[in-house]
């Protein structure tokens, strides 16, 4: 069965909107869809475009910036970019 790429992405975006997937947007048009919707962060191996989880408790922020009046923080996403040593 042939399915258009637009249909696949529309479905992924609908799943994200329903809270079944978490969309992680990278540079430019690059995006990942994560089935782990718990609070956690990510390692990104830049050369391989590989994404792996960092448990939420493994990283903490000592303070948060002052946010503009009328807004609240929805969530904080941290991506630690890695590359192999030369």
OpenMM code with the backbone's topology and positions (N, CA, C; nanometers):
from openmm import Vec3, app, unit

residues = "UNK UNK UNK UNK UNK UNK UNK UNK UNK UNK UNK UNK UNK UNK UNK UNK UNK UNK UNK UNK UNK UNK UNK UNK UNK UNK UNK UNK UNK UNK UNK UNK UNK UNK UNK UNK UNK UNK UNK UNK UNK UNK UNK UNK UNK UNK UNK UNK UNK UNK UNK UNK UNK UNK UNK UNK UNK UNK UNK UNK UNK UNK UNK UNK UNK UNK UNK UNK UNK UNK UNK UNK UNK UNK UNK UNK UNK UNK UNK UNK UNK UNK UNK UNK UNK UNK".split()
positions = [
    Vec3(0.0838, -0.1171, 0.0000),
    Vec3(0.0000, 0.0000, 0.0000),
    Vec3(0.0888, 0.1241, 0.0000),
    Vec3(0.0609, 0.2163, -0.0864),
    Vec3(0.1369, 0.3411, -0.0936),
    Vec3(0.0670, 0.4477, -0.0104),
    Vec3(0.1458, 0.5181, 0.0683),
    Vec3(0.0947, 0.6272, 0.1505),
    Vec3(0.1846, 0.7473, 0.1269),
    Vec3(0.1241, 0.8633, 0.1085),
    Vec3(0.2051, 0.9816, 0.0820),
    Vec3(0.2796, 1.0247, 0.2074),
    Vec3(0.3932, 1.0875, 0.1883),
    Vec3(0.4727, 1.1378, 0.2994),
    Vec3(0.3941, 1.2422, 0.3786),
    Vec3(0.3144, 1.3216, 0.3119),
    Vec3(0.2310, 1.4214, 0.3797),
    Vec3(0.1342, 1.3544, 0.4762),
    Vec3(0.0786, 1.2418, 0.4375),
    Vec3(-0.0131, 1.1689, 0.5249),
    Vec3(0.0598, 1.1195, 0.6495),
    Vec3(0.1805, 1.0688, 0.6311),
    Vec3(0.2599, 1.0213, 0.7446),
    Vec3(0.2868, 1.1361, 0.8412),
    Vec3(0.3333, 1.2508, 0.7904),
    Vec3(0.3643, 1.3646, 0.8771),
    Vec3(0.2388, 1.4240, 0.9403),
    Vec3(0.1290, 1.4296, 0.8676),
    Vec3(0.0036, 1.4766, 0.9267),
    Vec3(-0.0378, 1.3872, 1.0433),
    Vec3(-0.0217, 1.2569, 1.0271),
    Vec3(-0.0559, 1.1625, 1.1337),
    Vec3(0.0368, 1.1813, 1.2535),
    Vec3(0.1674, 1.1965, 1.2291),
    Vec3(0.2617, 1.2195, 1.3383),
    Vec3(0.2274, 1.3470, 1.4152),
    Vec3(0.1922, 1.4530, 1.3438),
    Vec3(0.1558, 1.5791, 1.4086),
    Vec3(0.0259, 1.5648, 1.4883),
    Vec3(-0.0687, 1.4877, 1.4382),
    Vec3(-0.1923, 1.4637, 1.5126),
    Vec3(-0.1641, 1.3838, 1.6398),
    Vec3(-0.0773, 1.2836, 1.6304),
    Vec3(-0.0385, 1.2069, 1.7488),
    Vec3(0.0312, 1.2975, 1.8509),
    Vec3(0.1165, 1.3884, 1.8033),
    Vec3(0.1837, 1.4829, 1.8931),
    Vec3(0.0814, 1.5736, 1.9613),
    Vec3(-0.0131, 1.6237, 1.8845),
    Vec3(-0.1165, 1.7100, 1.9396),
    Vec3(-0.2021, 1.6408, 2.0429),
    Vec3(-0.2203, 1.5106, 2.0277),
    Vec3(-0.3001, 1.4324, 2.1219),
    Vec3(-0.2176, 1.3859, 2.2426),
    Vec3(-0.0873, 1.4161, 2.2438),
    Vec3(-0.0021, 1.3774, 2.3553),
    Vec3(0.0513, 1.2362, 2.3489),
    Vec3(0.0411, 1.1718, 2.2331),
    Vec3(0.0899, 1.0347, 2.2177),
    Vec3(0.2362, 1.0291, 2.1749),
    Vec3(0.2844, 1.1364, 2.1143),
    Vec3(0.4236, 1.1507, 2.0720),
    Vec3(0.4722, 1.2873, 2.1168),
    Vec3(0.6029, 1.3020, 2.1225),
    Vec3(0.6638, 1.4308, 2.1548),
    Vec3(0.7508, 1.4701, 2.0369),
    Vec3(0.7230, 1.5857, 1.9795),
    Vec3(0.8029, 1.6329, 1.8662),
    Vec3(0.9226, 1.7106, 1.9183),
    Vec3(1.0409, 1.6763, 1.8678),
    Vec3(1.1644, 1.7435, 1.9038),
    Vec3(1.2181, 1.8076, 1.7773),
    Vec3(1.2149, 1.9395, 1.7735),
    Vec3(1.2563, 2.0129, 1.6546),
    Vec3(1.4048, 2.0459, 1.6660),
    Vec3(1.4789, 2.0164, 1.5614),
    Vec3(1.6217, 2.0473, 1.5571),
    Vec3(1.6449, 2.1614, 1.4584),
    Vec3(1.7670, 2.1758, 1.4131),
    Vec3(1.8021, 2.2812, 1.3192),
    Vec3(1.7206, 2.2717, 1.1913),
    Vec3(1.6710, 2.3859, 1.1459),
    Vec3(1.5974, 2.3913, 1.0190),
    Vec3(1.4762, 2.3013, 1.0211),
    Vec3(1.4550, 2.2281, 0.9138),
    Vec3(1.3343, 2.1460, 0.9041),
    Vec3(1.3448, 2.0103, 0.9752),
    Vec3(1.4596, 1.9817, 1.0352),
    Vec3(1.4818, 1.8516, 1.0995),
    Vec3(1.3977, 1.8385, 1.2263),
    Vec3(1.3232, 1.7295, 1.2373),
    Vec3(1.2433, 1.7033, 1.3570),
    Vec3(1.2441, 1.5538, 1.3858),
    Vec3(1.2336, 1.5220, 1.5138),
    Vec3(1.2247, 1.3840, 1.5584),
    Vec3(1.0918, 1.3679, 1.6316),
    Vec3(1.0377, 1.2488, 1.6295),
    Vec3(0.9165, 1.2187, 1.7040),
    Vec3(0.9506, 1.1105, 1.8048),
    Vec3(0.9294, 1.1414, 1.9317),
    Vec3(0.9697, 1.0548, 2.0415),
    Vec3(0.8461, 0.9900, 2.1031),
    Vec3(0.8494, 0.8592, 2.1186),
    Vec3(0.7374, 0.7885, 2.1802),
    Vec3(0.7430, 0.7948, 2.3329),
    Vec3(0.8549, 0.8386, 2.3875),
    Vec3(0.8691, 0.8549, 2.5319),
    Vec3(0.8200, 0.9954, 2.5664),
    Vec3(0.7000, 1.0053, 2.6231),
    Vec3(0.6432, 1.1371, 2.6508),
    Vec3(0.6644, 1.1807, 2.7956),
    Vec3(0.7426, 1.1024, 2.8727),
    Vec3(0.7749, 1.1437, 3.0087),
    Vec3(0.8749, 1.2587, 3.0036),
    Vec3(0.8928, 1.3273, 3.1176),
    Vec3(0.9859, 1.4384, 3.1221),
    Vec3(1.1291, 1.3860, 3.1160),
    Vec3(1.1983, 1.4171, 3.0103),
    Vec3(1.3377, 1.3766, 2.9940),
    Vec3(1.4028, 1.4661, 2.8894),
    Vec3(1.5320, 1.4493, 2.8721),
    Vec3(1.6102, 1.5306, 2.7794),
    Vec3(1.6804, 1.4385, 2.6810),
    Vec3(1.7649, 1.4953, 2.5942),
    Vec3(1.8234, 1.4139, 2.4871),
    Vec3(1.9700, 1.4442, 2.4608),
    Vec3(2.0420, 1.3381, 2.4221),
    Vec3(2.1723, 1.3491, 2.3585),
    Vec3(2.1471, 1.3423, 2.2085),
    Vec3(2.2142, 1.4258, 2.1320),
    Vec3(2.2092, 1.4187, 1.9861),
    Vec3(2.3517, 1.3993, 1.9367),
    Vec3(2.3778, 1.2864, 1.8718),
    Vec3(2.5087, 1.2621, 1.8099),
    Vec3(2.5000, 1.3252, 1.6714),
    Vec3(2.5666, 1.4401, 1.6559),
    Vec3(2.5494, 1.5219, 1.5361),
    Vec3(2.5867, 1.4513, 1.4067),
    Vec3(2.6989, 1.3786, 1.4063),
    Vec3(2.7450, 1.3137, 1.2828),
    Vec3(2.6514, 1.2025, 1.2369),
    Vec3(2.5807, 1.1423, 1.3309),
    Vec3(2.4954, 1.0276, 1.2994),
    Vec3(2.3465, 1.0612, 1.3024),
    Vec3(2.3122, 1.1834, 1.3444),
    Vec3(2.1722, 1.2239, 1.3632),
    Vec3(2.0988, 1.1248, 1.4519),
    Vec3(2.1689, 1.0738, 1.5557),
    Vec3(2.1116, 0.9763, 1.6485),
    Vec3(2.0698, 1.0475, 1.7766),
    Vec3(1.9513, 1.0178, 1.8220),
    Vec3(1.8956, 1.0793, 1.9416),
    Vec3(1.8786, 0.9718, 2.0482),
    Vec3(1.9238, 0.9996, 2.1720),
    Vec3(1.9027, 0.9058, 2.2820),
    Vec3(1.8602, 0.9838, 2.4057),
    Vec3(1.7953, 0.9148, 2.4970),
    Vec3(1.7359, 0.9799, 2.6132),
    Vec3(1.8362, 1.0071, 2.7246),
    Vec3(1.8120, 1.1183, 2.7937),
    Vec3(1.8758, 1.1507, 2.9205),
    Vec3(1.7611, 1.1545, 3.0207),
    Vec3(1.7655, 1.0722, 3.1265),
    Vec3(1.6556, 1.0760, 3.2236),
    Vec3(1.6365, 1.2162, 3.2813),
    Vec3(1.5123, 1.2536, 3.3069),
    Vec3(1.4816, 1.3869, 3.3579),
    Vec3(1.5542, 1.4197, 3.4869),
    Vec3(1.5717, 1.3213, 3.5756),
    Vec3(1.6376, 1.3438, 3.7043),
    Vec3(1.7889, 1.3577, 3.6913),
    Vec3(1.8455, 1.3254, 3.5751),
    Vec3(1.9905, 1.3305, 3.5563),
    Vec3(2.0408, 1.4715, 3.5273),
    Vec3(1.9504, 1.5646, 3.5069),
    Vec3(1.9888, 1.7004, 3.4718),
    Vec3(1.8962, 1.7955, 3.5460),
    Vec3(1.9499, 1.9013, 3.6028),
    Vec3(1.8641, 1.9983, 3.6700),
    Vec3(1.9150, 2.1381, 3.6408),
    Vec3(1.8235, 2.2320, 3.6407),
    Vec3(1.8566, 2.3723, 3.6216),
    Vec3(1.8502, 2.4412, 3.7567),
    Vec3(1.9529, 2.5177, 3.7866),
    Vec3(1.9577, 2.5849, 3.9153),
    Vec3(1.8579, 2.6992, 3.9228),
    Vec3(1.8353, 2.7655, 3.8113),
    Vec3(1.7374, 2.8739, 3.8097),
    Vec3(1.6783, 2.8850, 3.6695),
    Vec3(1.5654, 2.9496, 3.6616),
    Vec3(1.4976, 2.9708, 3.5339),
    Vec3(1.4957, 3.1205, 3.5047),
    Vec3(1.4920, 3.1565, 3.3781),
    Vec3(1.4853, 3.2996, 3.3450),
    Vec3(1.3487, 3.3570, 3.3835),
    Vec3(1.3458, 3.4891, 3.3996),
    Vec3(1.2190, 3.5564, 3.4242),
    Vec3(1.1406, 3.5529, 3.2939),
    Vec3(1.0184, 3.5047, 3.3004),
    Vec3(0.9376, 3.4948, 3.1787),
    Vec3(0.8462, 3.6168, 3.1681),
    Vec3(0.8084, 3.6514, 3.0462),
    Vec3(0.7213, 3.7684, 3.0280),
    Vec3(0.5874, 3.7513, 3.0991),
    Vec3(0.5328, 3.8619, 3.1434),
    Vec3(0.4027, 3.8620, 3.2117),
    Vec3(0.2963, 3.8027, 3.1193),
    Vec3(0.2110, 3.7202, 3.1772),
    Vec3(0.1033, 3.6587, 3.1002),
    Vec3(0.1392, 3.5243, 3.0395),
    Vec3(0.2617, 3.4768, 3.0641),
    Vec3(0.3054, 3.3483, 3.0107),
    Vec3(0.3426, 3.2545, 3.1244),
    Vec3(0.3462, 3.1256, 3.0940),
    Vec3(0.3958, 3.0260, 3.1870),
    Vec3(0.4829, 2.9283, 3.1092),
    Vec3(0.5735, 2.8645, 3.1779),
    Vec3(0.6615, 2.7671, 3.1131),
    Vec3(0.5827, 2.6386, 3.0911),
    Vec3(0.5764, 2.5950, 2.9666),
    Vec3(0.5063, 2.4709, 2.9322),
    Vec3(0.5950, 2.3503, 2.9596),
    Vec3(0.7202, 2.3588, 2.9206),
    Vec3(0.8181, 2.2544, 2.9493),
    Vec3(0.9548, 2.3049, 2.9059),
    Vec3(1.0565, 2.2403, 2.9531),
    Vec3(1.1944, 2.2753, 2.9180),
    Vec3(1.2556, 2.1561, 2.8479),
    Vec3(1.3064, 2.1771, 2.7274),
    Vec3(1.3725, 2.0712, 2.6514),
    Vec3(1.5209, 2.1029, 2.6430),
    Vec3(1.6034, 2.0072, 2.6838),
    Vec3(1.7482, 2.0229, 2.6753),
    Vec3(1.8011, 1.9181, 2.5786),
    Vec3(1.8778, 1.9635, 2.4796),
    Vec3(1.9433, 1.8733, 2.3854),
    Vec3(2.0938, 1.8945, 2.3996),
    Vec3(2.1651, 1.7891, 2.4398),
    Vec3(2.3104, 1.7936, 2.4520),
    Vec3(2.3664, 1.7350, 2.3239),
    Vec3(2.4362, 1.8192, 2.2482),
    Vec3(2.4901, 1.7770, 2.1185),
    Vec3(2.6283, 1.7156, 2.1380),
    Vec3(2.6471, 1.5987, 2.0784),
    Vec3(2.7737, 1.5256, 2.0928),
    Vec3(2.8395, 1.5066, 1.9567),
    Vec3(2.9705, 1.4955, 1.9588),
    Vec3(3.0461, 1.4529, 1.8402),
    Vec3(3.1649, 1.3723, 1.8901),
    Vec3(3.2130, 1.2826, 1.8063),
    Vec3(3.3241, 1.1958, 1.8443),
    Vec3(3.4516, 1.2785, 1.8528),
    Vec3(3.5363, 1.2425, 1.9484),
    Vec3(3.6665, 1.3073, 1.9604),
    Vec3(3.7541, 1.2687, 1.8420),
    Vec3(3.8345, 1.3594, 1.8007),
    Vec3(3.9259, 1.3317, 1.6876),
    Vec3(4.0585, 1.2842, 1.7393),
] * unit.nanometer
topology = app.Topology()
chain = topology.addChain("A")
for resn in residues:
    res = topology.addResidue(resn, chain)
    for name in ("N", "CA", "C"):
        topology.addAtom(name, app.Element.getBySymbol(name[0]), res)
